[in-house]
Amino acid sequence: MGSGNLLTARRSERIHVRMPVTLCGDSKGQSNEHTVFAVDLSNNGVRVCAKAGLVPGQAVAIVMNSGQQVTLPGRVVWIGPVGTRLEGQAGIEFLKPITPPV
Protein backbone atom coordinates (compact mmCIF):
# COMPACT_ATOMS: atom_id res chain seq x y z
CA MET A 1 0.00 0.00 0.00
CA GLY A 2 1.53 3.30 -1.02
CA SER A 3 1.69 6.30 1.29
CA GLY A 4 -0.91 8.11 -0.82
CA ASN A 5 -3.47 5.45 0.02
CA LEU A 6 -2.64 5.71 3.71
CA LEU A 7 -3.19 9.46 3.72
CA THR A 8 -6.56 9.23 2.01
CA ALA A 9 -7.67 6.61 4.54
CA ARG A 10 -7.22 9.01 7.51
CA ARG A 11 -10.43 10.01 9.28
CA SER A 12 -9.06 13.22 10.73
CA GLU A 13 -6.06 15.53 10.47
CA ARG A 14 -3.05 14.65 12.62
CA ILE A 15 -1.13 17.26 14.56
CA HIS A 16 2.54 16.55 15.29
CA VAL A 17 3.25 16.95 18.99
CA ARG A 18 5.91 15.89 21.47
CA MET A 19 4.34 15.74 24.88
CA PRO A 20 4.44 13.35 27.80
CA VAL A 21 1.21 11.49 28.53
CA THR A 22 0.37 8.66 30.91
CA LEU A 23 -0.57 5.36 29.31
CA CYS A 24 -2.72 3.19 31.57
CA GLY A 25 -3.59 -0.40 30.73
CA ASP A 26 -3.99 -3.92 32.01
CA SER A 27 -1.37 -6.51 31.19
CA LYS A 28 -1.75 -10.08 32.40
CA GLY A 29 -4.24 -9.04 35.06
CA GLN A 30 -2.12 -6.19 36.44
CA SER A 31 -2.77 -2.49 36.04
CA ASN A 32 0.19 -0.56 34.70
CA GLU A 33 0.94 3.11 34.18
CA HIS A 34 3.78 4.35 31.98
CA THR A 35 4.85 7.85 31.04
CA VAL A 36 5.21 7.83 27.25
CA PHE A 37 5.48 10.50 24.56
CA ALA A 38 2.66 11.36 22.19
CA VAL A 39 4.12 12.11 18.76
CA ASP A 40 0.95 12.88 16.86
CA LEU A 41 -2.63 13.48 17.83
CA SER A 42 -5.96 13.56 16.03
CA ASN A 43 -9.62 13.65 16.99
CA ASN A 44 -9.69 9.85 16.75
CA GLY A 45 -6.44 8.79 18.37
CA VAL A 46 -2.80 9.26 19.24
CA ARG A 47 0.53 7.75 18.20
CA VAL A 48 2.87 7.17 21.11
CA CYS A 49 6.48 6.14 21.61
CA ALA A 50 6.09 3.31 24.10
CA LYS A 51 8.02 0.18 24.88
CA ALA A 52 5.30 -0.90 27.27
CA GLY A 53 4.55 -4.40 25.92
CA LEU A 54 1.27 -3.40 24.27
CA VAL A 55 -0.77 -5.70 22.04
CA PRO A 56 -3.34 -4.83 19.36
CA GLY A 57 -6.86 -4.83 20.77
CA GLN A 58 -5.66 -4.07 24.31
CA ALA A 59 -7.84 -1.61 26.26
CA VAL A 60 -5.86 1.40 27.46
CA ALA A 61 -6.42 4.97 28.61
CA ILE A 62 -4.37 8.03 27.74
CA VAL A 63 -4.15 10.64 30.49
CA MET A 64 -3.19 14.12 29.28
CA ASN A 65 -2.30 16.85 31.70
CA SER A 66 -2.04 20.13 29.86
CA GLY A 67 -3.40 22.44 32.52
CA GLN A 68 -6.40 20.18 33.11
CA GLN A 69 -6.19 16.39 33.43
CA VAL A 70 -8.16 14.55 30.73
CA THR A 71 -8.51 10.77 30.55
CA LEU A 72 -9.27 9.30 27.12
CA PRO A 73 -10.22 5.60 26.99
CA GLY A 74 -9.02 3.78 23.90
CA ARG A 75 -7.60 0.62 22.42
CA VAL A 76 -4.30 -0.29 20.80
CA VAL A 77 -4.79 -0.53 17.03
CA TRP A 78 -1.24 -1.21 15.86
CA ILE A 79 2.29 -1.79 17.12
CA GLY A 80 5.33 -0.73 15.08
CA PRO A 81 7.12 -3.77 13.59
CA VAL A 82 10.58 -4.60 14.93
CA GLY A 83 13.36 -3.35 12.68
CA THR A 84 11.28 -0.54 11.11
CA ARG A 85 11.18 3.20 11.79
CA LEU A 86 7.93 2.60 13.71
CA GLU A 87 9.53 0.16 16.17
CA GLY A 88 8.71 1.26 19.72
CA GLN A 89 5.60 3.14 18.61
CA ALA A 90 1.91 2.29 18.90
CA GLY A 91 -1.35 3.64 17.54
CA ILE A 92 -4.15 4.18 20.04
CA GLU A 93 -7.72 4.76 18.85
CA PHE A 94 -9.96 6.73 21.22
CA LEU A 95 -13.29 5.07 22.01
CA LYS A 96 -14.99 8.45 21.51
CA PRO A 97 -13.48 11.15 19.26
CA ILE A 98 -12.12 14.23 20.99
CA THR A 99 -14.45 17.21 20.92
CA PRO A 100 -13.93 19.99 20.23
CA PRO A 101 -11.67 18.88 17.40
CA VAL A 102 -7.92 19.17 17.90
C-alpha positions as CSV (number, residue, x, y, z in Angstrom):
1,M,0.0,0.0,0.0
2,G,1.5,3.3,-1.0
3,S,1.7,6.3,1.3
4,G,-0.9,8.1,-0.8
5,N,-3.5,5.4,0.0
6,L,-2.6,5.7,3.7
7,L,-3.2,9.5,3.7
8,T,-6.6,9.2,2.0
9,A,-7.7,6.6,4.5
10,R,-7.2,9.0,7.5
11,R,-10.4,10.0,9.3
12,S,-9.1,13.2,10.7
13,E,-6.1,15.5,10.5
14,R,-3.1,14.7,12.6
15,I,-1.1,17.3,14.6
16,H,2.5,16.5,15.3
17,V,3.3,17.0,19.0
18,R,5.9,15.9,21.5
19,M,4.3,15.7,24.9
20,P,4.4,13.3,27.8
21,V,1.2,11.5,28.5
22,T,0.4,8.7,30.9
23,L,-0.6,5.4,29.3
24,C,-2.7,3.2,31.6
25,G,-3.6,-0.4,30.7
26,D,-4.0,-3.9,32.0
27,S,-1.4,-6.5,31.2
28,K,-1.7,-10.1,32.4
29,G,-4.2,-9.0,35.1
30,Q,-2.1,-6.2,36.4
31,S,-2.8,-2.5,36.0
32,N,0.2,-0.6,34.7
33,E,0.9,3.1,34.2
34,H,3.8,4.4,32.0
35,T,4.9,7.8,31.0
36,V,5.2,7.8,27.2
37,F,5.5,10.5,24.6
38,A,2.7,11.4,22.2
39,V,4.1,12.1,18.8
40,D,1.0,12.9,16.9
41,L,-2.6,13.5,17.8
42,S,-6.0,13.6,16.0
43,N,-9.6,13.7,17.0
44,N,-9.7,9.9,16.8
45,G,-6.4,8.8,18.4
46,V,-2.8,9.3,19.2
47,R,0.5,7.7,18.2
48,V,2.9,7.2,21.1
49,C,6.5,6.1,21.6
50,A,6.1,3.3,24.1
51,K,8.0,0.2,24.9
52,A,5.3,-0.9,27.3
53,G,4.6,-4.4,25.9
54,L,1.3,-3.4,24.3
55,V,-0.8,-5.7,22.0
56,P,-3.3,-4.8,19.4
57,G,-6.9,-4.8,20.8
58,Q,-5.7,-4.1,24.3
59,A,-7.8,-1.6,26.3
60,V,-5.9,1.4,27.5
61,A,-6.4,5.0,28.6
62,I,-4.4,8.0,27.7
63,V,-4.1,10.6,30.5
64,M,-3.2,14.1,29.3
65,N,-2.3,16.8,31.7
66,S,-2.0,20.1,29.9
67,G,-3.4,22.4,32.5
68,Q,-6.4,20.2,33.1
69,Q,-6.2,16.4,33.4
70,V,-8.2,14.6,30.7
71,T,-8.5,10.8,30.6
72,L,-9.3,9.3,27.1
73,P,-10.2,5.6,27.0
74,G,-9.0,3.8,23.9
75,R,-7.6,0.6,22.4
76,V,-4.3,-0.3,20.8
77,V,-4.8,-0.5,17.0
78,W,-1.2,-1.2,15.9
79,I,2.3,-1.8,17.1
80,G,5.3,-0.7,15.1
81,P,7.1,-3.8,13.6
82,V,10.6,-4.6,14.9
83,G,13.4,-3.3,12.7
84,T,11.3,-0.5,11.1
85,R,11.2,3.2,11.8
86,L,7.9,2.6,13.7
87,E,9.5,0.2,16.2
88,G,8.7,1.3,19.7
89,Q,5.6,3.1,18.6
90,A,1.9,2.3,18.9
91,G,-1.3,3.6,17.5
92,I,-4.2,4.2,20.0
93,E,-7.7,4.8,18.9
94,F,-10.0,6.7,21.2
95,L,-13.3,5.1,22.0
96,K,-15.0,8.4,21.5
97,P,-13.5,11.1,19.3
98,I,-12.1,14.2,21.0
99,T,-14.5,17.2,20.9
100,P,-13.9,20.0,20.2
101,P,-11.7,18.9,17.4
102,V,-7.9,19.2,17.9
